[in-house]
Amino acid sequence: MSLIRSTVVGVLLSLGATLGWAAPPQTVSAARATAAVERELDVRAKPWSGDFDAMVQRRVIRFLVPYSRTLSFVDHGVERGVTAEFARDFERWINARYKARLGKRPVTVFLLVTPRDKMLERLNEGRGDIIAGNLTVTDERLKFLDFVAPRDRTLIRELVVTGPSAPKLGSLEDLAGRTVYARPSSATHDSLVALDARLRDAGKPGLKIMATPEELSDEDALELVNAGALDTYVVDDWIARLWAQVLPKIVVRDDLVLRDGDYTGWAFRKNSPQLQAAIEAFYAEQVKKRGSIDARVARFHKRFKQIANNTGGAEAKRFQSTIGLFRTYGDRYDFDPLMLAAQGFQESRLDQKARSPVGAIGVMQVMPATGAELKVGNIRVTENNIHAGTKYMDQLMEREFSDAKFSQHDRALFAFAAYNAGPGNIRRMRGEAEKRGLDPNKWFDNVELVVADKIGYETTTYVRNIFKYYAAYRLTVDAESASEKAQQRLSAPER
């Protein structure tokens, strides 16, 4: 089976490299292993809430962060991303500033990867102390959170980003009647709702706001726009410009602004004056002296593999010709057909003629020996090839994970991971996740984190790429279904 080759920089880089020094490889390796152990935090720990002095006394500060290839991710135990680096700066600043008070027991900052739609809930439950995820300050969020969002920084603007499949847009009004996409928990979703209301008040068609999965990051969505799978997306300007450097087909529309003049910052529980003062002092003494976020994130932009368009052109035709087969074998082996199609696209772009250098064949890139063992017929035939790939994953799950309690959604994600990294590795990672208090039956934001830490970014990239293709297929199918239903309503005779 084929593997994704991630372009993440070498794992010998330590966190210290971000400060301009490099340690010997053996030192980095030892430090990385130690850090991986020290920074494991059992998320089953009892909820706790308190202000900054109590956090220092406790020696623990918990950041709730999103999984994001711009903001925070882990590769072979090394934390990377803009948010991760600033959180570590905060940790170093606290330990230097309060050294006399702390003695030999320093404060540790833990980064808890959290779904964006769960961050507020977990913060107010006492399962985190600071939300750090490029969070825009909005009136609605200020009802529940306090922010430190320095006003001397460049204001955030939400811009429309278009791709090769986008229509001509002269103004925001040209979006009237069109489908737009956003995570329901995002500030951009609120902006689109406001634009929809303005359009309707002006007597124009409103927007068709389609919800993207919460697991789909802004970077993932921009890759889909670049590939033509989505035609437009709305994102903060600095993220759009960063990714425009490596996604050549996206166009950042500075003239199409949905929200302007806002700030992002770190959020925390209300009535935490000590924590607010500490973050403000950290910003004044540390962050301003280090320069802008843009300068810091520039080194990240070359690391990430682009995806290709799986909803247009020849790929779309192959999808239409194979989706019936994916439905047949998805139903037989309890996999979502669109998930299987997404994996087929990842493996071969749904091309039955594809051959790998090691001899894997067809849509699902099945090795001939494996195909013979599965006894599904000649795997050089498209249907048999899809049958073989699906049956193989089903056997992996039945043989290696018979005691697991996966949802259908997670069953597919774990199957993809096992397909890529080997079932034994993934079985061990489930056990490790359970030890850390993570859910061994959930992939995103749970076992995924342990796999990235212990095995590396390659497998998590593989699964996330498939999920992006799945999201593109799902959005396309849902949009087509909604369009057909609307046309049926319009064409139905009045009663």
C-alpha positions in Angstrom: 0.0 0.0 0.0 1.3 3.5 -0.8 2.5 5.9 1.9 2.3 9.7 2.1 5.8 11.2 2.3 5.5 14.2 4.6 7.8 17.1 4.0 8.1 18.0 7.7 11.6 19.1 8.6 13.9 16.6 10.3 12.9 15.3 13.7 16.3 16.3 15.0 15.1 19.9 15.4 14.3 20.6 19.0 12.1 23.3 20.4 15.3 25.1 21.3 16.0 25.5 17.6 13.3 28.1 17.5 15.4 30.2 19.8 18.4 30.2 17.5 20.5 27.4 19.0 21.0 23.7 18.0 21.8 20.9 20.4 23.8 17.8 19.4 21.6 15.0 18.0 22.0 12.8 21.0 21.0 15.7 23.3 17.9 16.4 21.2 16.9 12.8 21.2 17.2 12.5 24.9 15.4 15.8 25.5 12.6 14.8 23.2 12.0 11.5 24.9 12.0 13.2 28.3 9.7 16.0 27.1 7.3 13.4 25.7 7.0 11.8 29.2 6.9 15.0 31.2 4.3 16.7 29.0 1.8 13.8 29.0 -1.3 15.1 30.9 -4.1 12.8 31.8 -7.2 14.5 30.5 -9.3 12.5 33.0 -7.8 14.7 35.8 -10.4 16.3 37.9 -11.7 19.7 36.7 -9.9 22.5 38.3 -10.3 26.3 38.1 -8.3 29.1 39.7 -6.4 32.2 38.9 -2.8 32.7 37.9 -1.3 32.6 41.4 -3.0 29.2 42.1 -1.7 27.9 38.7 1.8 28.9 39.6 1.4 27.2 43.0 0.1 24.1 41.2 2.9 24.3 38.7 0.5 23.6 35.8 -1.1 25.7 33.1 -3.2 24.0 30.5 -3.6 25.5 27.0 -6.6 24.3 24.9 -5.3 24.4 21.3 -6.7 23.2 18.0 -5.1 20.7 15.7 -3.6 22.9 13.1 -0.6 22.8 10.8 -0.2 26.5 11.3 -0.9 26.7 15.0 -0.2 23.5 16.8 0.7 19.9 16.0 3.2 17.3 17.2 5.6 15.3 15.1 7.6 12.5 16.7 7.2 14.1 20.1 8.3 17.6 18.9 5.7 20.3 19.3 5.5 22.6 16.3 3.3 25.5 15.2 2.9 29.2 16.0 0.6 28.7 19.0 2.8 25.9 20.4 5.9 28.1 20.2 4.3 31.1 21.9 2.9 28.8 24.6 6.5 27.5 25.3 7.7 31.1 25.3 5.1 31.8 28.0 6.3 28.8 30.0 9.9 30.0 29.8 8.9 33.5 30.7 7.0 32.4 33.8 9.8 30.2 35.0 12.3 33.0 34.6 10.2 35.7 36.1 9.1 33.7 39.1 12.3 31.7 39.5 12.8 32.7 43.2 9.3 31.8 44.0 9.4 28.5 42.1 12.7 27.2 43.3 13.6 23.9 41.6 9.9 23.1 40.7 9.1 24.9 37.4 5.7 25.5 36.0 4.8 23.2 33.1 2.5 24.3 30.2 0.5 21.5 28.8 -1.0 21.8 25.3 -4.3 19.9 25.2 -5.5 19.5 21.6 -9.2 20.2 21.6 -11.9 20.3 19.0 -12.8 24.0 18.3 -16.5 23.5 19.1 -15.5 22.0 22.6 -13.0 24.7 23.7 -15.4 27.0 25.5 -17.2 24.2 27.2 -14.0 22.6 28.4 -12.5 25.9 29.6 -15.6 26.6 31.7 -15.7 23.1 33.0 -12.2 23.6 34.4 -10.5 21.3 32.0 -8.2 24.0 30.6 -6.9 27.4 31.6 -6.3 29.3 28.3 -7.7 29.0 24.8 -5.1 29.7 22.2 -6.3 29.1 18.7 -6.4 32.3 16.7 -9.7 33.1 18.4 -11.4 36.3 17.2 -12.8 38.5 19.9 -16.5 38.8 19.2 -19.4 40.3 21.3 -20.9 36.8 21.6 -17.7 35.3 22.9 -17.2 38.2 25.4 -20.4 37.0 27.1 -18.6 33.9 28.2 -14.8 34.6 28.0 -12.3 37.3 28.8 -9.5 38.0 26.3 -6.0 39.5 26.1 -6.0 40.8 22.5 -3.4 43.6 22.3 -4.5 46.6 20.3 -1.1 47.5 19.0 -1.1 44.6 16.5 -2.4 44.6 13.0 -6.2 44.3 12.9 -7.7 41.0 11.7 -9.6 41.0 8.4 -11.8 38.1 7.2 -11.2 37.8 3.4 -12.8 35.8 0.7 -10.3 33.4 -0.9 -11.2 32.0 -4.3 -9.9 29.0 -6.3 -9.8 27.9 -9.9 -13.4 26.8 -9.9 -14.7 30.1 -8.4 -17.1 32.4 -10.3 -16.2 36.0 -11.1 -16.9 38.1 -8.0 -16.9 41.8 -8.2 -18.4 42.4 -4.8 -19.7 40.5 -1.8 -23.2 40.9 -3.3 -22.1 38.5 -6.1 -22.2 35.7 -3.5 -26.0 36.0 -3.4 -27.6 32.7 -4.0 -24.2 30.9 -3.9 -23.0 28.1 -1.6 -20.4 29.1 0.9 -18.7 27.0 3.5 -17.8 27.5 7.2 -17.3 25.6 10.5 -20.4 26.3 12.6 -18.2 27.2 15.6 -16.1 29.8 13.7 -16.4 33.6 13.7 -16.5 33.5 9.9 -19.7 31.5 10.2 -21.2 34.4 12.1 -19.9 36.8 9.5 -21.6 34.8 6.7 -24.9 34.7 8.6 -24.7 38.5 8.9 -24.0 38.8 5.2 -26.9 36.5 4.4 -29.2 38.7 6.4 -28.0 41.9 4.6 -28.5 40.3 1.2 -32.0 39.2 2.1 -32.9 42.6 3.6 -31.8 44.1 0.2 -34.2 41.8 -1.6 -31.5 39.6 -3.0 -31.1 35.8 -2.7 -29.4 34.7 0.5 -26.4 32.5 1.0 -26.5 28.8 1.1 -24.2 28.3 4.2 -22.9 24.7 4.2 -21.3 23.4 7.4 -17.8 21.9 7.1 -16.7 19.3 9.6 -15.3 20.8 12.8 -12.2 18.6 12.2 -11.5 20.4 8.9 -9.0 23.1 9.7 -8.7 26.4 7.7 -5.5 25.0 6.1 -7.4 21.9 5.0 -10.2 24.0 3.5 -7.7 26.3 1.6 -6.1 23.2 0.1 -9.5 22.1 -1.2 -10.0 25.6 -2.6 -6.6 25.4 -4.3 -7.6 22.1 -5.8 -10.9 23.4 -7.0 -13.0 21.1 -4.8 -14.4 24.3 -3.1 -14.7 27.5 -5.0 -14.6 30.0 -2.2 -13.7 30.2 1.5 -13.5 32.9 4.1 -10.5 33.0 6.4 -8.4 35.5 8.4 -6.1 37.5 6.2 -2.8 36.4 7.7 -3.6 32.7 7.3 -4.7 33.3 3.8 -1.5 35.1 2.9 0.7 32.5 4.5 -0.9 29.6 2.7 -1.0 31.5 -0.6 2.7 31.1 -0.7 2.4 27.4 -1.2 -1.1 27.1 -2.7 -0.5 28.7 -6.1 -4.1 28.5 -7.4 -5.8 30.4 -4.5 -6.5 34.1 -4.8 -6.7 36.3 -1.7 -9.4 38.9 -2.3 -8.4 41.9 -0.3 -11.4 43.7 -1.8 -13.9 41.2 -0.5 -13.9 41.7 3.3 -16.5 40.2 5.6 -15.1 41.4 8.9 -12.6 44.2 9.5 -11.1 45.8 12.6 -11.2 42.8 14.9 -8.5 41.3 17.1 -7.5 37.8 18.0 -6.0 36.7 21.4 -5.8 34.3 24.2 -9.1 33.6 26.0 -9.6 32.6 29.6 -12.3 32.2 32.2 -14.0 35.4 33.4 -13.0 36.9 36.7 -9.3 35.9 36.3 -7.5 39.3 36.9 -4.2 37.7 37.8 -4.0 35.6 34.6 -5.0 38.6 32.6 -2.2 40.7 34.1 0.3 37.9 33.5 -0.5 37.5 29.9 -0.4 41.2 29.3 3.0 41.4 30.9 4.2 38.5 28.8 3.1 40.2 25.7 4.7 43.5 26.6 8.0 41.9 27.7 8.3 39.0 25.3 6.1 38.9 22.3 6.6 42.4 21.0 10.3 42.0 21.2 10.1 38.8 19.0 8.4 40.4 16.0 5.3 39.7 14.1 3.5 36.4 13.8 4.1 36.5 10.1 7.8 36.4 10.6 7.5 33.5 12.9 5.3 31.3 10.8 7.1 31.9 7.5 9.3 28.8 8.0 6.3 26.6 8.2 4.8 27.3 4.8 7.0 24.9 2.8 6.4 21.8 4.8 3.0 20.7 3.7 1.9 18.5 0.9 -0.7 19.9 -1.4 -3.7 17.8 -2.4 -5.3 17.5 -5.8 -8.8 18.1 -7.0 -11.0 15.1 -6.5 -14.3 16.6 -7.6 -13.5 17.9 -11.1 -12.4 16.8 -14.5 -11.2 13.2 -15.1 -11.2 12.5 -11.4 -14.9 13.4 -11.2 -15.7 11.0 -14.1 -13.8 8.2 -12.3 -15.7 9.0 -9.1 -19.0 8.7 -10.9 -18.0 5.4 -12.5 -16.8 3.9 -9.3 -19.1 5.3 -6.6 -21.7 2.5 -7.2 -19.0 -0.1 -6.4 -17.9 1.8 -3.3 -21.5 1.7 -2.2 -21.9 -2.0 -2.8 -18.8 -3.0 -0.8 -19.1 -0.2 1.7 -22.6 -1.6 2.6 -21.2 -5.1 2.7 -18.3 -4.4 5.0 -19.8 -1.4 7.0 -17.7 1.4 5.6 -19.0 4.8 4.4 -18.8 4.6 0.6 -17.5 8.2 0.4 -14.8 7.4 2.8 -13.7 4.4 0.7 -13.8 6.6 -2.5 -11.6 9.2 -0.7 -9.1 6.5 0.1 -9.2 5.3 -3.4 -8.5 8.8 -4.6 -5.6 9.1 -2.1 -4.1 5.8 -3.3 -4.5 6.1 -7.1 -6.8 9.0 -7.9 -9.4 6.3 -8.6 -7.3 5.2 -11.6 -7.4 1.4 -12.1 -4.4 1.7 -14.4 -2.2 3.0 -11.6 0.8 0.8 -10.7 3.2 1.6 -7.9 7.0 1.0 -8.0 6.6 -2.0 -5.6 3.9 -3.6 -7.7 0.6 -2.5 -6.1 -2.3 -2.5 -8.5 -5.3 -0.4 -9.3 -7.7 1.9 -7.5 -7.0 0.6 -4.0 -3.3 -0.2 -4.7 -3.5 -3.9 -3.7 -0.5 -6.1 -3.9 -1.1 -9.2 -6.2 -0.3 -11.6 -3.3 -2.8 -9.9 -1.1 -5.4 -10.0 -3.8 -4.9 -13.7 -4.3 -5.3 -14.3 -0.5 -8.5 -12.4 -0.4 -10.1 -14.6 -3.2 -12.1 -11.8 -4.8 -11.1 -12.5 -8.4 -8.7 -10.7 -10.7 -7.7 -7.5 -9.0 -6.8 -6.0 -12.4 -10.6 -5.6 -12.7 -11.9 -2.4 -11.1 -14.7 -4.0 -9.1 -12.5 -6.8 -7.8 -9.8 -4.3 -6.8 -12.2 -2.2 -4.8 -13.7 -5.3 -3.3 -10.2 -6.5 -2.3 -9.2 -3.2 -0.7 -12.4 -3.0 1.3 -12.3 -6.6 2.3 -8.7 -6.2 3.4 -9.6 -3.3 5.7 -12.5 -5.2 7.1 -10.3 -8.1 7.9 -7.8 -5.8 9.6 -10.6 -4.5 11.8 -12.1 -7.8 12.6 -8.8 -9.5 13.3 -7.0 -6.8 15.1 -9.7 -4.6 16.7 -12.6 -7.0 17.4 -12.9 -5.6 21.0 -13.1 -1.9 19.9 -16.2 0.1 20.0 -15.8 2.3 17.0 -18.5 4.4 15.4 -18.8 3.7 11.6 -16.9 7.0 11.0 -14.0 6.1 13.3 -13.9 2.5 12.2 -13.0 3.8 8.7 -10.4 6.2 10.1 -8.7 3.5 12.2 -8.8 1.2 9.2 -6.9 3.8 7.1 -4.4 4.3 9.8 -3.8 0.5 10.1 -3.6 0.3 6.3 -0.8 2.8 6.4 1.1 2.1 9.6 0.2 -1.5 10.3 -2.5 -2.8 12.6 -0.1 -3.8 15.4 1.3 -0.2 15.6 -2.2 1.3 15.8 -3.3 -1.3 18.4 -0.4 -0.3 20.6 -1.2 3.4 20.1 -4.8 2.8 21.2 -3.5 1.3 24.4 -1.1 4.3 24.9 -4.0 6.7 24.3 -6.1 5.0 27.0 -3.2 5.3 29.5 -3.1 9.1 28.8 -6.8 9.4 29.4 -7.7 9.7 25.7 -10.5 7.8 24.0 -9.0 4.7 22.3 -12.1 4.5 20.1 -11.8 8.0 18.6 -9.2 9.0 16.0 -9.3 12.8 15.7 -7.9 14.6 18.7 -7.4 11.3 20.6 -5.4 8.3 19.1 -4.3 10.6 16.3 -2.3 12.6 18.8 -0.5 9.6 20.2 0.3 8.3 16.7 1.8 11.7 15.7 3.9 11.6 18.9 5.1 8.0 18.8 5.1 7.1 15.1 5.2 10.4 13.3 3.4 12.8 11.1 3.2 10.5 8.1 0.3 8.4 9.2 -1.7 11.3 10.6 -1.2 13.2 7.3 -2.3 10.1 5.4 -5.5 9.9 7.3 -6.2 13.6 7.3 -5.7 13.8 3.5 -8.3 11.0 3.1 -10.6 12.9 5.4 -10.1 16.1 3.3 -11.1 14.2 0.1 -14.0 12.7 2.0 -15.1 16.2 3.1 -14.9 17.4 -0.5 -17.0 14.4 -1.7 -19.5 14.9 1.1 -19.9 18.6 0.5 -20.3 18.0 -3.2 -22.9 15.2 -2.8 -24.8 17.2 -0.1 -24.8 20.3 -2.3 -26.1 18.3 -5.3 -28.8 16.7 -3.1 -29.9 20.1 -1.7 -30.0 21.5 -5.3 -32.1 18.6 -6.5 -34.5 19.0 -3.6 -34.8 22.7 -4.3 -35.5 22.2 -8.0 -38.1 19.6 -7.1 -39.8 22.1 -4.8 -39.7 24.8 -7.5 -41.1 22.4 -10.1 -43.8 20.9 -8.0 -47.3 22.1 -8.9 -48.9 24.5 -6.4 -51.8 23.1 -4.3 
